[in-house]
């Protein structure tokens, strides 16, 4: 198991080397798990097109080669960075003496959460939740097929078959299974390491940028969402996609705020992970692109500068999306994006009726802690409710922002624009879904909506700029000019 | 703002976040324990689950595909006993397997359904899940929803 984890992270190292060479360890670590999983996925997509072998050590070799390619891209991007010395400067220079204390507090917190995470994973996987068998067995089925295959398993499909989602999570789990020669219990337990590696790596990238304690709280936001851990250990991909969504957005926002291409690259890898994990990731990428564009313009970028940053940020996600789409087209597979709408349901529901039903379920998702779990006290219910996540965000973001109230409200709107656009997109999707609407809402909304709460909570920590950033943000774009480089 | 206050505020925030994470575990585990106590199926070992998931019962799949025309709806369902406990848990995954592999068969109210039956004495965690123990297909007419 340890070997599988080390090799998983080791595959991502080549993509981080350009960062490490520049002594930018935090940003390099942030890239690591995302590049590792993406690199593991690449051989399977190539295998689907070409039939190339992924047996035995070949999978690892091909993944390492892809990771090196990512490293070359990172190197080119970082070479173009105009002012690394300025960007590498700590965001809180006047509070250096407090760093060790705050880092220790944040580090201890993350270690406790991680240890607990493994304990919970161990407990959950000893007895498999029966009502989750549907998704659990389906994802582990795909995991096993990949783990036991030497090629992309096209022989399993007839034209028109559904391969519902992109396959990053089962590919990652299959790596643990194949390298560690593990059973189902250990494969599922490896979900715990995904839920540790992603937050820890992101924290490493963020703690000097927004403060150690705040970064620890921000990266914990996905783990706070009601039932995220629950679904995650049910082998649903929703936990992984929420982490990828939120961490990608935070890294990209730091990249935009500090005009730092290294962080933009890290964020773009996160968005690619989101798209490769589940189709909802594509909607998030669209929402995030708009939100990041607004954030860039709020940080004094011009419209075209914002467009350029967004284009860089979503490019890997688009490549992954088109690659997967191509696989589905070539093999004649249908997925949710290329919807085979042969089953039309609820013909008697009008658009208004559908909208009413959708909003009813949205209301439930925004208020209920975790239906059916029987919380014993008010505080228990509140702490495990999404209210605990989005209400503080709506209150604290304007309070922590600087400037007059108009500016504060604008900043709040910008920061919550991504989850808001995501919600609107979801409503539109539910309006046109070919599947039975009520069934669709009952079985998917509470999982899909998790990212909204996590993202809103994480935005609290971006409301207030560090002192040095407040002083320099208006000049950030001027740094790129040669005259200012000295 | 003094540095100790900042550190304290951060620590307090982390405690709040930690509490929010922590309170979710206990009720979830309690729920799982309760469900477990109701006699829901448990998985004895990895081998049991693998035997259930892969290999698929290809003989049965072939029979479905050859004996029933394309477009016939399929309800993949196990009838093990009258309690329906096991049926609910296993039908979903089998249905999704079929929909994944054979999208031209789908469940739809109001038309024929094929019910894949196992012997009532077979427990879901052992023999029934292994190849060859899915015994028969039953075809039935299902009423339209709401009728």
HADDOCK unambig.tbl for C-alpha pairs under 7 A between the chains (distance, minus, plus):
assign (segid A and resid 98 and name CA) (segid B and resid 3 and name CA) 6.44 0.50 0.50
assign (segid A and resid 102 and name CA) (segid B and resid 7 and name CA) 6.00 0.50 0.50
assign (segid A and resid 105 and name CA) (segid B and resid 11 and name CA) 6.74 0.50 0.50
assign (segid A and resid 127 and name CA) (segid B and resid 42 and name CA) 6.90 0.50 0.50
assign (segid A and resid 128 and name CA) (segid B and resid 42 and name CA) 6.95 0.50 0.50
assign (segid A and resid 129 and name CA) (segid B and resid 32 and name CA) 6.36 0.50 0.50
assign (segid A and resid 130 and name CA) (segid B and resid 40 and name CA) 6.71 0.50 0.50
assign (segid A and resid 130 and name CA) (segid B and resid 41 and name CA) 6.81 0.50 0.50
assign (segid A and resid 130 and name CA) (segid B and resid 89 and name CA) 6.40 0.50 0.50
assign (segid A and resid 131 and name CA) (segid B and resid 89 and name CA) 6.15 0.50 0.50
assign (segid A and resid 133 and name CA) (segid B and resid 89 and name CA) 6.64 0.50 0.50
assign (segid A and resid 133 and name CA) (segid B and resid 93 and name CA) 6.70 0.50 0.50
assign (segid A and resid 134 and name CA) (segid B and resid 92 and name CA) 5.34 0.50 0.50
assign (segid A and resid 134 and name CA) (segid B and resid 93 and name CA) 4.40 0.50 0.50
assign (segid A and resid 137 and name CA) (segid B and resid 93 and name CA) 6.72 0.50 0.50
assign (segid A and resid 138 and name CA) (segid B and resid 93 and name CA) 6.64 0.50 0.50
assign (segid A and resid 141 and name CA) (segid B and resid 53 and name CA) 6.39 0.50 0.50
assign (segid A and resid 157 and name CA) (segid B and resid 101 and name CA) 5.84 0.50 0.50
assign (segid A and resid 158 and name CA) (segid B and resid 101 and name CA) 6.80 0.50 0.50
assign (segid A and resid 160 and name CA) (segid B and resid 103 and name CA) 6.53 0.50 0.50
assign (segid A and resid 161 and name CA) (segid B and resid 100 and name CA) 5.52 0.50 0.50
assign (segid A and resid 161 and name CA) (segid B and resid 101 and name CA) 5.46 0.50 0.50
assign (segid A and resid 161 and name CA) (segid B and resid 102 and name CA) 6.01 0.50 0.50
assign (segid A and resid 161 and name CA) (segid B and resid 103 and name CA) 5.43 0.50 0.50
assign (segid A and resid 162 and name CA) (segid B and resid 100 and name CA) 4.73 0.50 0.50
assign (segid A and resid 162 and name CA) (segid B and resid 101 and name CA) 6.95 0.50 0.50
assign (segid A and resid 162 and name CA) (segid B and resid 103 and name CA) 6.79 0.50 0.50
assign (segid A and resid 163 and name CA) (segid B and resid 100 and name CA) 6.35 0.50 0.50
assign (segid A and resid 183 and name CA) (segid B and resid 46 and name CA) 6.06 0.50 0.50
assign (segid A and resid 184 and name CA) (segid B and resid 46 and name CA) 5.65 0.50 0.50
assign (segid A and resid 213 and name CA) (segid B and resid 10 and name CA) 5.28 0.50 0.50
assign (segid A and resid 214 and name CA) (segid B and resid 10 and name CA) 6.59 0.50 0.50
assign (segid A and resid 217 and name CA) (segid B and resid 14 and name CA) 5.85 0.50 0.50
assign (segid A and resid 217 and name CA) (segid B and resid 17 and name CA) 6.58 0.50 0.50
assign (segid A and resid 223 and name CA) (segid B and resid 21 and name CA) 6.49 0.50 0.50
assign (segid A and resid 224 and name CA) (segid B and resid 17 and name CA) 6.96 0.50 0.50
assign (segid A and resid 224 and name CA) (segid B and resid 20 and name CA) 5.96 0.50 0.50
assign (segid A and resid 224 and name CA) (segid B and resid 21 and name CA) 4.83 0.50 0.50
assign (segid A and resid 226 and name CA) (segid B and resid 24 and name CA) 6.94 0.50 0.50
assign (segid A and resid 373 and name CA) (segid B and resid 27 and name CA) 5.87 0.50 0.50
assign (segid A and resid 373 and name CA) (segid B and resid 28 and name CA) 6.42 0.50 0.50
assign (segid A and resid 373 and name CA) (segid B and resid 31 and name CA) 6.17 0.50 0.50
assign (segid A and resid 374 and name CA) (segid B and resid 27 and name CA) 6.89 0.50 0.50
assign (segid A and resid 375 and name CA) (segid B and resid 27 and name CA) 6.51 0.50 0.50
assign (segid A and resid 380 and name CA) (segid B and resid 23 and name CA) 6.12 0.50 0.50
assign (segid A and resid 383 and name CA) (segid B and resid 20 and name CA) 4.73 0.50 0.50
assign (segid A and resid 384 and name CA) (segid B and resid 20 and name CA) 5.66 0.50 0.50
assign (segid A and resid 384 and name CA) (segid B and resid 23 and name CA) 6.60 0.50 0.50
assign (segid A and resid 384 and name CA) (segid B and resid 24 and name CA) 5.99 0.50 0.50
